[in-house]
Amino acid sequence: MFANFLNALPGAVSQGLIWGIMAIGVYITYRILDLSDLTVDGSICTGGVTFVVLFSSGMNIWLAMLIAMVAGALTGLVTGLLHTLCGIPAILAGILTQLGLWSVNLAIMGMKANVSINVIDKEMLNKLLVSLRFVQDVAKGDRPFWQHPIFVVGVFTLVIIAALYWFFGREVGCGLRATGSNPNMARAQGINTDVNKVIGLMLANALVALSGALLAQYQSYADINMGRGAIVIGLAAVIIGEVVFSKIFRNFALKLLAVSIGAIIYYVVIQAVLSFTSINSNYLKLISAVVVAIFLAVPYWKGKYTHVKVTKGGSSHA
Amino acid sequence: MLEIKNIFKTFNAGTVNEKQALRGVSLSIADGEFVTVIGGNGAGKSTLMNAVAGTYPVDEGSIVIGDVDVTHLPEHKRAKYIGRVFQDPMMGTAATMQIEENLALAKRRGKRRTLRIGISKAEREEYRELLKILDLGLEDRLTAKVGLLSGGQRQALTLLMASLVRPKLLLLDEHTAALDPKTAAKVLEATQKIVERDNLTTLMITHNMKDAITYGNRLIMMYEGRIVIDVSGEEKKNLTVPQLLELFSKVSGSDEADDKLLLS
């Protein structure tokens, strides 16, 4: 049982890192912009299917990933315009986009429910940046360590964190943070909060789509259901990262790193549950939902509890 | 500097909650004038200020700042000309950002935001010096999150931010109303200092008649969406609170309003 868990660990960490990139996207909307963006369930799939379709047709892998990111940014644009231009609450705007994307994603796949990368073809396989197969290959010594998904996605994550750290320290990035922190103040300082929300949603969903493209490579296919519940995994990663590291990680870059590690922890825990219990894996979504609900509720309960205590203390002195 | 011509604003038009907040307000403020605005609850003071700031569009009339007609400009574009301090201390600053980051945002008011660095080293020194004016010890806490500051400190910081880039017009919407008397006095003092230093054209709403008389060089009183009293110069300087009340009952044609105004 334990050996089973150890064997699966590199795969779980790899997956966690890939989902961590999506979670960083969720962090941008949920924490920095203070918007609950449900587009991600659709846009991660858009990223995955766009990548597979383009890559399978012979396109350069980097270009295919770039276009997948652009497709993700466009989904964010749609949600952003529904929210700012049409005045639809962000959460509902995201749901609408996500629903519409179900059809769009099917259309990208040529009205099929899934598309796959032919990894039996060695030449095709060798072009991939990450693959589940590389995990085993590296373990067997057939490939160098730097082709291990943990290493490759780790580098991706660090580059993304560095780029975001740079961006949010610039004038535009500061404006974005102000928009999320206090839109009234932002407007009074001449910041167009609508434009900033749209930019933030585009940036976030581009990252989500990149994560989808990496995930599709990793599992060598993309299907219409690959994004179901993605937002919950993203939120779980954000919250786990905060709970575990908020005391020691104050710097913005480290906070993003915490989100990525949060995603890894999530997948390692899921793997542990699968390895050590005989639970049907179909229950995982329920478990995830319950865990995230509890983590979201705890700060609220804490606030309420402290409030009650203060009132009691006050009245006893009066 | 500010030219308001016959503006109207009605909220919830056509419903039972219809409220005619502004009924033809015209006001011309010269460069460097410091105007205090008083009036009871619902007189239209805040509506007037928000209309100038662009929080919502007016139904009729025009608003010109300097030589720019801002009547149809959105709020964030008007910000180029306007510095604002709100009644609610939470409104004017970004709580999750640092003191210096808030100042850096204000430093770029009305300018294009680019990919240049959000806050430079030279700026930090400048902010440290400027914060000393407030005399609140904030100059040693540049990297503290604004959310950790008290209401008075946040209000003083907002005031500094509003004047960091010289605004053509400074709007103060009862900016000391939410503060305790001592802090309020301190913020008012800082206000006076900054307005005089930069010779700012200022519009300040207050509920305190004494403050309205003490500060500024012109006083207007609003009642039911109109400006009913407008005094300046020597006449304003010699004004007393009882005189002001008497003046008000004469203009509004009712005595009962006295209590309403005093109590509010």
Interface residues (C-beta under 8 A of the other chain):
Chain A: F167 G169 R170 E171 V172 G173 C174 G175 R177 A178 G180 S181 N182 N184 M185 A186 R187 A188 Q189 G190 I191 N192 T193
Chain B: A53 P74 E75 H76 K77 A79 K80 I82 R84 F86 M90 M91 G92 T93 A94 A95 T96 M97 E101 N102 A104 L105 A106 R108 R109 G110 K111 R113 T114 L115 R116 I117 G118 I119 M161
